[in-house]
Amino acid sequence: MPGSGSGRRCRRAAWPNCDGAATKSRLEDIYRAACDDLEQETLKSLQEVELQAEERACHAMPQAVTLLRAAAARGVQVMVVSDTYLTEPLLRRLLAACLPADAYAAIHRVCVSCEYGTSKADGLFPLLARRLDLPVARMLHVGDNPLADVFPARAAGIACLHLQHLPEMLESRQQFAMTALRLLEPDVRSKRGAPAGYHPVIAGLARDDDDTDRSIGIATLGPLMHAFASWLLARRNAQQSDGKRVKLAFLLRDGYLPHAAYEALSGETDGRPVYVSRFAAFAASFRDAGDIERYLALFATSGEYAAMLKQLGLQGEEGDRILDALQEHSSPQSEFSRRVLHPRMVAKITERSARYRARLRRHLECELGLERGDTLAFVDLGYVGTAQRVLAPVMRDEWGVELLGWYFMCTPQAGAANGARCGMIDASKFDARTIDTLLPFVSLLENLCTTSAGSVVDYGEDGTPILSKGATAKHQTDRVRRIQAHALDFIRQAEAHYDAGGARPAIDALRDAALAEFARMVFFPDRQELAHYDRFALELNLGTDRIIRLHDTDRSLQELRHHGIFYSSRQGEGARINPPHELRHAGIELALAMMSTYRFGLAFRARDWSFREEPVSALLLRGNEAGRLSLMAYATYDGCYRLHVPIGEGDADVGLLLGERFRWLQLIEARVLRAGELRLQAEYDAGIDVRPYLLLDGITDHGDGLLQCATPTALMMLPAGLVSGDGRMVLDLVLRPLSPGHSQPQLSQPENA
């Protein structure tokens, strides 16, 4: 396509044949410059393919349509002026294909740069005024490009208005979405076109730039859910065309918004929200010892024995006895497995699971009218399809129901399950590493799609779901409810736009658009979004009431200064589950680094991140013995450095000659750790904070860790015996140099200073 990079090269090649002016190049000139021996029939064929592609890609801007209709109603003549390689007949054809008939009829004249030999910026407006004898003083030009429209028109004496497609914030989000898509899927723009997405729909909506709930709903969550619902409807239609009796089960909690979106888009009632969680699926799946063994292989290493016993149906005194036995056992994991796999326990687990399974079946029958011979599709955000995987054999063997899984996103491996498990974003269209890049960070989407009700833990005998108490904070549920309402409003308005004649994008284009916006939401949120999500947390619906923060901006900055970007690999207590948001707040280069590392499987060590180092001398004094060490502090983030000082068992005075390197510095952290606690995942909040006990000689403490070294011999000391222990210990420091030391070269002063 001439709009691509190859097309630009063709136009540059064509300029010598067109008196050096790119705007003189017509479409056929560009093709001839690329291949000068083309026959006329071939040229016409290529031109036709080009026009058809343009017709598919272009859309009418709602504000422009309104303006054209208003001009026609007032009898105001309209002239279209365009910088383009399309001749007037071709541009008219494109306009007629994209505009409603009455709006197109309002256009009286079309002028294109390639037929006048100059662009708008280079003088097209004065040229048209002279040749066409235009009443410049009574003209108004409306254009969307300041350089091509606003400034040249005003210079020609024509009043001008700048037409903005979207507010600056939403335009920025769209640019980042396309950036994310091209990083993840390099084929975009080189082998397949970049999707227009929902640009014309969003452009036609009334906006309030200060309403963050609304901007997220109409520009992010609404488009994602519209694309997902469109894909679901296409899947359902394909199954029905094969003669299958399809019923859609939207799995609560996260299936709440997808179900509402599906109904808003399709008006269909063949899908219902049902309470099926991973917890419930496993609880209903134990038919023999093999099922229990597979469950233990997945979860025994987690150490969540109380939650596992609950899922296995072993509660009360039975469960307490097992938990008590694990307390003093040298290998609790092995003992846990041994006890639950005892034949007597296996019999209890399978019998209770069968009863649980019967209650689950009654729930699905009540909600869906599920019958033998049905094809049931579990609809969820994804991603491995655990509930479908463990329940599919049960439904097939005992209920006579085929179980499929249709997900927003599906792992590459899960998507290969004989077509029974697939996703709108899966390996059938996208690179496997693209999916692996995004899967770890889906928690925010889960938060935005969920219902405030708790997760299902059991069912009554009549199939009524028994729910746990929701642990999500009220401020979060209120905010999510507002965002969801705006998302559904977007879906309804999008359908109204398409029903009124707007070109409905193809499903493949919607899949690209959804991937782009989801990747942007994960890696490139803007300042407004980050602040909005700052207190969001995710409930872990595996039989526990634990919640975990999505991101913590203040804590992440502290950890970046301590560790650099590699803090984001931390697991366990205190970890958050959306580090890309934290890194985006700290700097776009960090977000890009994380995205590239995941996408291309890159491997770095912490010391590889930067070659910046600061040498620091340390003195060790033990009785009459003294030693000097030359150490290196390595750069982390925000001008900070991290220094490890070995202190043995803590029986020596340790002094740091800070004055040699620094006049001013900030001491951010000083902890004594066991050497084994230096592992990234173990050292958070570990050790002893020794800042209050450090002795300063020749150093003035100005508060908040701000230190001034008076002489090159200025010393900071950790006294012997303050911290002691068996084995090797380390003084772990984080400091920020502010001014070079006395022994460092200083900037020369002017003679008259």
PyMOL commands that set and color helices and strands:
alter all, ss='L'
color gray80, all
select helices_A, chain A and resi 5-18+22-24+27-34+40-57+62-74+88-98+101-105+113-116+120-132+136-138+146-155+168-184+199-203+212-241+256-266+278-283+289-302+305-311+316-327+332-340+343-368+386-399+414-416+432-441+443-449+474-499+507-523+527-532+553-569+579-586+588-600+606-608+658-660+675-678+691-693
alter helices_A, ss='H'
color red, helices_A
select strands_A, chain A and resi 78-82+107-112+140-143+159-162+246-252+271-275+375-380+402-409+421-425+456-459+465-467+537-539+547-549+613-622+625-635+641-648+653-656+662-674+688-689+695-697+699-701+706-709+715-718+729-740
alter strands_A, ss='S'
color yellow, strands_A
deselect
rebuild
show_as cartoon
